[in-house]
Amino acid sequence: MRGLSLIYLHGGLDPTLKECFQVFKVIHQLVDSEEDILMVAKTMIQEFAADGVKYLELRSMPYIETVLEAIRQCKQKEVDTDVRFLVAVDRRHGPEVAMDTVKLAEDFLLSSDGIVVGLDLSGDPTVGHGKDLLSALEKAKNCGLKLVLHLSEVSSQRDESELLLNLPPDRIGHRTFLHPESGGSDSLGVFCTDLSQEYQLPASTFGLTLAANYIGFLHL
């Protein structure tokens, strides 16, 4: 994954939103087996831990059981990071798949010994509308899943953002057109960065002091 990122970014490109999702598509084609996912998940957990992250949430769909196994193996090796898991809903797949995913997430919420904690809504923000996924998201919240929503990623999402914020979510992601001053990273290994670099940019720009411990989020 890191090698792919270097090839993509060193070409001098300033990637658009569309180009970013093309990168994710290529990565998904290359990392498409349980063995690949297990290796990538363990590597990412170890790299976040080495970067000082104390609480990390992974989000993925499918290969849920494989990622859970990676988390357990890292815990057995006493990696100094508390890792939890969010089952991901890709908005491109529509309301029926979203509802099925919520039911699956609910099952893992009850059977994963506390590792699965919530549901994540992400995917290409130019596809579909959050109102079509509202029933699935409400069900997730009602069954005890924490709700993480990626929203306000494009300027045309204002109405959708207002709708989804009324749920309300437990946390929001990206929020480019909502709170542009916020920081974070789910791009380790994809765009050749890490959480320290992501926080260093606003810190150096605005004269801020960096905290010692970080919270990280990673989408596999």
Residue pairs with C-beta under 8 A, 6 or more apart in sequence:
1 27
1 31
1 40
1 189
1 190
2 189
2 192
4 23
4 26
4 27
4 30
5 23
5 189
5 190
5 191
5 192
6 192
8 15
8 23
8 191
9 15
9 191
9 192
13 19
15 23
15 191
17 124
17 125
17 126
17 153
17 154
20 191
21 124
23 190
23 191
24 190
27 190
30 36
31 37
31 40
31 220
34 63
34 66
37 60
37 63
37 66
37 67
37 70
37 220
38 66
38 69
38 70
40 189
40 220
41 58
41 60
41 66
41 67
41 70
41 71
41 220
42 70
42 73
42 74
43 189
44 58
44 188
44 189
44 218
44 220
45 56
45 58
45 70
45 71
45 74
45 79
45 81
45 83
46 74
46 79
47 188
47 189
47 194
48 56
48 81
48 188
48 195
48 216
48 218
49 56
49 74
49 79
49 80
49 81
51 194
51 195
51 196
51 214
51 216
52 195
52 196
52 212
52 213
52 214
53 81
53 195
53 213
53 214
53 215
53 216
54 80
54 81
54 82
54 213
54 214
54 215
55 81
55 82
55 84
55 215
55 216
56 81
56 82
56 83
56 84
56 215
56 216
56 217
56 218
57 83
57 84
57 85
57 86
57 117
57 118
57 148
57 216
57 217
57 218
58 67
58 71
58 83
58 84
58 85
58 86
58 217
58 218
58 219
58 220
59 85
59 86
59 87
59 88
59 120
59 122
59 148
59 186
59 217
59 218
59 219
59 220
60 67
60 85
60 87
60 88
60 219
60 220
61 87
61 88
61 89
61 90
61 101
63 220
64 85
64 87
64 104
64 108
64 116
67 85
67 220
68 85
68 108
68 112
68 115
68 116
71 83
71 85
71 115
72 115
74 81
74 83
75 83
83 115
84 114
84 115
84 116
84 117
85 108
85 112
85 115
85 116
85 117
86 116
86 117
86 118
86 119
86 120
86 146
86 148
87 101
87 104
87 105
87 108
87 116
87 118
87 119
87 120
87 145
88 101
88 119
88 120
88 121
88 122
88 219
89 97
89 98
89 101
89 102
89 119
89 120
89 121
89 122
89 123
89 133
89 136
90 97
90 122
90 123
91 98
91 121
91 122
91 123
91 124
91 125
91 127
91 128
91 130
91 133
92 123
92 124
92 127
92 128
93 123
94 128
94 132
95 132
95 133
95 135
95 136
98 133
98 136
98 137
99 135
99 136
99 139
101 119
101 136
102 119
102 136
102 137
102 139
102 140
102 143
102 145
105 116
105 118
105 119
105 140
105 145
106 140
106 143
106 144
106 145
108 116
109 116
109 117
109 143
109 144
109 145
117 145
117 146
118 140
118 145
118 146
118 147
118 148
118 170
119 137
119 140
119 145
119 146
119 147
119 148
120 148
120 149
120 150
120 173
120 219
121 130
121 133
121 137
121 147
121 148
121 149
121 150
121 151
121 164
122 150
122 173
122 219
123 150
125 150
125 151
125 153
125 154
125 157
126 154
126 156
129 160
130 137
130 149
130 151
130 160
130 161
130 163
130 164
131 160
131 163
134 163
134 164
134 167
137 147
137 149
137 164
137 167
138 167
140 147
141 147
141 167
146 170
146 171
147 167
147 169
147 170
147 171
148 169
148 170
148 171
148 172
148 173
149 164
149 167
149 169
149 171
149 172
149 173
150 172
150 173
150 174
151 157
151 160
151 161
151 164
151 165
151 172
151 173
151 174
151 175
151 178
152 158
152 161
152 172
152 174
152 175
152 176
152 177
152 178
153 174
153 175
153 176
153 177
154 176
154 177
155 177
157 177
158 177
161 177
161 178
165 172
172 178
173 184
173 186
173 217
175 182
181 202
183 198
183 199
183 201
183 202
184 195
184 198
184 215
184 216
184 217
185 193
185 194
185 195
185 197
185 198
185 216
185 217
186 216
186 217
186 218
186 219
187 193
187 198
188 194
188 195
188 216
188 218
195 214
195 216
196 210
196 214
199 210
199 214
200 210
202 208
203 209
203 210
